[in-house]
Amino acid sequence: MKREIKILVANVELPSKKIGSWTTRITKFISNNQIFDYILSPSSETDKNIFCKKRKYIIGHRRIRNFMFRNWIAKDYLKSAILLSKQTEKLTIVILDDVHLLEAFALNRGLFNSEINLIFSFHGFNLNAKNHILQKTDKILFQTIASYLSSKNNYFSFTPEVKIIGNGVDSSVFFPLEDKVKQNKKIELGFKKEEKIITWLANDRPIKGLHIFLKFAKIISNKYSNIRIVIIGTEKNISTKDITYLGRMPNNETAKYLQISDFFIFTTLCKEGFALSPIEALKCGNSIISTNIGSLPEALNNLKNILFVDKPNIVDEWVKAFDKLYNNSKENVSKAELDLIHNYFNWELKFKNAIL
């Protein structure tokens, strides 16, 4: 019998080929490390994978809620984990950012045949789980102190151990280009070398503020003759003279556009758990204008060439911030300095130590 088995639990397939910063990051972690003995997800790609699919939640009476989780919603995950618990003295379970799966494992700890170490890796800002579930959770991994404090303050008691692990961006993918290389790359990608490029990157849900950005972009395009707007992440295809829509693309593909960009505007209207895209843009040499809510002030704290907007629903506030950034000299930041900002390998070490 093994002394300990470690499993990773996710509601998306891992390793992942899907678009997204966090799935790219966790896939890289899996590739770099041999920490997890098994991965429970909707994938059977590797020998470590055990195919498990989360079934659709059915609204029903609260008295049968756990019955539904155990026998329907999380049935695959619980069945597989319980079988693994028969092969070890201790089962460490790391659940990625799904409170329903956390609830299923927490409320059914008594079904396992070994000691359980239940860890929840939370990617959001404000954790919303019932107190009796948290009392059966051993450890929660938050990305920022702000997220931890906001979540903790929702409860009369907050019992899990907590680790703040931050987040990380791969500096071998997201890095700045030398000026001449950047100009040539602009031309290669269909832009003029003298153009100043403003980039927006997110999905186009209302909480990401694309509607605010488009109004901002119209004002800026009329105000400055050398501006080009690039929008990544939306399925819209309505490119105009000043705005280029590039659609959705894999995380690593966005790097080449962030490297030719000069300004990155992050108009999110929700409290982000961390937000990797402004960090990716910053590491590529962009100046950043960001909403000043959620974990963003902490994630971007004391970094150069960043302005915050305190009233993000007011378009003129974004225009004022851009005018200030555009008309002031940019602070020099070396490639070595940018490499250290939220470096992927620093996050990897923290994540690894939090599990071990």
PECOR-V376859 format. One line per field, one symbol per residue. phi: phi as a letter, one per 20 degrees, with the letter a starting at -180 (. if undefined). psi: psi as a letter, one per 20 degrees, with the letter a starting at -180 (. if undefined). burial: I if it has 9 or more other C-alpha atoms within 8 Angstrom, else O. A space follows every 10 residues. Layout:
phi: ???
psi: ???
burial: ???
This chain:
phi: .ffbcdcddb edfcgddffq ffffffffff fecdfefbcd afbcfdfefd fccfeffdfb fffdgfgfff dbgdgfffff ffffffdbeb dedddelcff fggffffdgf eeebfddddd eddedcfccf gffffddfbc ddecfgfgff fgffcfccef fccedmbbcf feddbfefgf fffffgfgen defefedddc baeefgfemf ffffffffff ffecfdecdc ccodefccgc gdddedmebg gfffgfeffe edccddegdc effbmeffff fffenfeddc gdcmefgffd fmeemccdde cfedgfffff ffgfffedff ffcfgfffgf flfgfffgff ffffef
psi: pqgqppqppq iqppqqjrpq ghhgghgggh hhqkgphqpo rlqkhrhipo ppppqppppa qhhjghgggh ifgkgggggg hghhiijrhp opoopokohg hgggggikhi iqjrqpoopo opiagopnqq hhghijphqp oqhqhggggg ghiiqgqohq qppoibrqpo iigoqqqqgg hgghhgghjj rqhiqppppp oarkqhiikh hgghhghggh hhhpikpppp ppiqiqmlqa gipppiaqqq ghhhghhhhi qhqponkpjr oqhgohghgg gghjjqqppq qlrcighghj pkqqlpqqoh miioghhhgg gggghhiqpp pppqhhghhi olpghggggg gghhg.
burial: OOOIIIIIII IOIIIIOOIO IOIIIIIOII OOOOOIIIII IIIOOOOOII IIIIOOOOOO OOOOIIOIII OIIIIIIIOI IIOIIIOIII IIIIIIIIOO IIIIIIIIOO OIOIOIIIII IIIIIIOOOO IOIIIIIIII IIIIIIIIOI IIOOOOOIOI OOIIIIIIII IOOIIIIOOO OIIIIIIOOO OOOOIIIIII IIOIOOOIII OIIOIIIOII IOOOOOIIII IIIIOOOOOO OIIIIIIIII IOOIIOOIII IIIIIIIIIO IIIIOIIIII IIIIIIIIII IIIIIIIIOI OOOOIIIIIO OIOOIOIIIO IIOOIOOOOO OOOOOOOIIO OIIIOIIIOI IIOIOO
